[in-house]
Amino acid sequence: MSIDQLTAPASARRPGQPAQLAHFRACLEDVTGHRLPTTTALHAFSVEHYREFWRTFLDWSGLSWEGTAGTVSTSDDVQSARFFPGVRLSYAENLLRPLPDAGDAAPALTSVHGDGTAERFTRGELRAAVQRTGEALTGLGIAPGDRVVAIAPNHAAAVVAALAVSAVGATLSTATPDMGPSALLGRFGQVRPTALLVDRAGMGRDGVPADGVLATLLEGLPSVEHLVVLDAGPLPALPGRDAVRLADLVAEVPEHPLDVSWPRLPFDHPLWIMFSSGTTGPPKAMVHGAGGSLLEHVKEHRLHGDLRAGDTLYFHTTTAWMMWNWQLSALAVGAHIVVNDGPVDGPETLWELVAAHGVTVFGTSPAYLQLCQDEDYRPRDAVDLCGLRAVLSTGAVLHDWQFEWVARAVGPVPVQSISGGTDIIGCFVLGHPEEPVRPGRCQSLGLGLDVAAFDSAGRPVVGTPGELVCRRPFPSRPLGFLDDEDGARFRASYFSKHPGVWTHGDVIEVAADGSARMLGRSDGVLNIDGVRIGPSEIYTIVRSVPEVAGALAVEQDDPGRVGSTRLVLLLVLRTGSVLDAPLAHRIRAVLRSQGSPAHVPSVVLAVDDLPTTHNGKLSEGAA
């Protein structure tokens, strides 16, 4: 296959079906009286007249809401603007309501398990499950404004519980069972949850059973009033803690007709608490609003991904990554989503899942695509991918040769390199159904997002790498951080480098045609094969090893895996200590048990000293 075939627009995979973007553009032109014939003209209008853009999109989207949308944004200040203060809506209602092309009998959710079995829900069945689960949670006393944390693999029970939490108006934060207690408490300790939902599968580690790890967590989370078990194992017997099984509570809720009337709450009502690793201190606890998250996701799914009823979306993710939340929102456009709690045993694992479940849009990472290429695995020769119309990739830089590998080994399928972050619960750059795919480039800037590259003097540059910034307000900007009443930490994180402008921490090159190339992080956060890790998380854990006096975590190109990165840990040891094999093993073990597998370094080296900045701070960039 020639590389010329990469240049077909994504819409070519839907013969006879115009992209939803074309319909929206026509609507926007009718409403505003502006002609918007090109991709760059449409994007320019969407940011220069962002109030008209977002108001028109809200109406065009058909989302269910009440109130008034007269005030679109309260300010032109990126840091303080609030969107649609007069609008009230329900996130769960908008995901699960019957749609013209996706009624109650349409497929909604397939949950694939590691043993190959699968659970399936129609839209009606999923709505009923969420309704009954919400009533069970309400019976426990969980109410709007409460904070709930969930530790679970990526399966149907986690999806149902998450949507039920949002349905009753509580705020949710999620993580995976294989994260160690230190990493979990670094996050959930800031949340101070009322309830903990937990599936203990995979929670045990280093000889400590799952219930022992759970006991450690609960000791660090004194605010938890309700311990709710999602798995089918025996209920934990923990001193002073009563546990209930969610399935038992739901079984007590009587079945009744689907006359769902979940409360519609303010547009900015807190929906999720997400965590983004920083270079210093604990992970940042960011609060995301229901309306902004929903509006951004529906825009991305419909306008950029052309996702609609009849599509099946599988994005390989865990409950600890924002792509899990992003995929849930695809239910709002009538798409069928697939989740998976099984391991990746080899390059064939995910492609076989895509084929078996008729996936039309497959989301993955550069690391997985590189694994397939390194193993000389050719999906087009091994499985039937006739239904696949797009491959999405995020989490790290997607290299030119990986686009070319997909063209050769998968077929003439558009590859959409998308990038954004937990910070905005969405994407700054992503696909475009009318634009060609070119190796190494993201097809377009996100509509309604005034993305630019700034040089060191804070001036926008085109065709040259610079700091990724967003210059105008956008709905999915986080509401703020927990425990940051005056907004000082929020301001320091995103607005101190370029006042009045959101600074994201990525390096980007934006071309005149609106396409972009992502070039990695600029802020010291480590990105190891798509998993972002704050160095401070590693330093907190290794500080417990008596022999370690200082540490520095560095991201490095992996010489053994082209296009991948590895974690290197530099250590200054205390006098008399030696970095021998047993000590290196113990350091890796504590990082795995207290952090996660992603925190374990590929290389551990002893050094005499660590590089610092002029003011004495550790300098990962100088290592």
Order of alpha helices (4+ residues) and beta strands (2+ residues): alpha-alpha-alpha-beta-beta-alpha-beta-beta-alpha-beta-alpha-beta-alpha-beta-alpha-beta-beta-alpha-beta-beta-beta-alpha-beta-alpha-beta-alpha-beta-alpha-alpha-beta-alpha-beta-beta-beta-beta-beta-beta-beta-beta-alpha-beta-beta-beta-beta-alpha-beta-beta-alpha-beta
